Amino acid sequence: MQVTTIEGITRVVLDGRLDTDGVNAIELSFTATIVPAGRPAIVDLGAVTFLASLGVRMFISTARAAAGRGNTLVLFKATPPVAEIIDTMGLGEIIAIAGTEDEAIALAKA
Amino acid sequence: MPAKLLRAAAVDGGVLTMVLGNGLGAIAAGRVALAACCDAWGLSPAVVNRIEVIFEEVVANIVRHGFAPGYAQEIHVAAQLADGFAVLRFEDDGVAFDPLAVAPPAPFTSLAEAAVGGLGIPMVRRLASDVVYAAGGCFDGGFRPVNRLTVRVATGAISPAPPS
């Protein structure tokens, strides 16, 4: 997991598999990176190759906690296998989804 | 250790069979054998992803909710191609449980009210062509009734899974 700040937004790059092992390895640091920062966050999924229900849960929990502080979480650049899970679960109904980083930044600032 | 949780794996006549132990490490251990079989079958990446997600969710559900920690319970998995489908059969000697009898969580409409638990089986049902549960019989030498979940995944051109 890589973390940078861009235009006042936390930018997180995830990679690998968000399966049981993968989520267990990063969930605490993912949430701790995004929620206490007190600013919007965008999450680059371009190198994530697999998404299971634990990963969906992680995104919902973190987005909800961020929203509780008035901040938005945006997911972007999902790979085809990840995009299928996002679409199948209807995650886009409750979390902002963008195709590109520019779109994600625009949504995070909105 | 994953190696200990993959107690047996074999391919015979185009059918992959595995015996997994009681632990979440069984997912990673079994996935390697399953992925190798999917490669040999020449399935598309989209179909393989669906199969891997289903495998992950079903095994995780059994270990988390059907098994008692530390007990020598097992999941028997069989995978094969038949009539345009990849057919995955999961048998376990855990607590009797029909996952299809559980009402799925409500579709996501608001972040504040979205369910964060119980998403795995609904995900399986949306990705699969069909899912069937049955119970009965025992493993050889066993005494507990076996849960049997059969999941079929279409191997042809992928159409989007139905929305939640």
Interface residues (C-beta under 8 A of the other chain):
Chain A: D19 T20 D21 F50 L51 A52 S53 L54 V56 R57 I60 S61 A63 R64 A67 P80 P81 E84 I85 D87 T88 M89 G90 L91 E93 I94 I95
Chain B: L24 I27 A28 P45 A46 N49 R50 E52 V53 E56 E57 A60 P107 F108 T109 S110 L111 A112 A114 V116 G117 L119 G120 P122 M123 R126 L127 P160 A161 P162 P163 S164
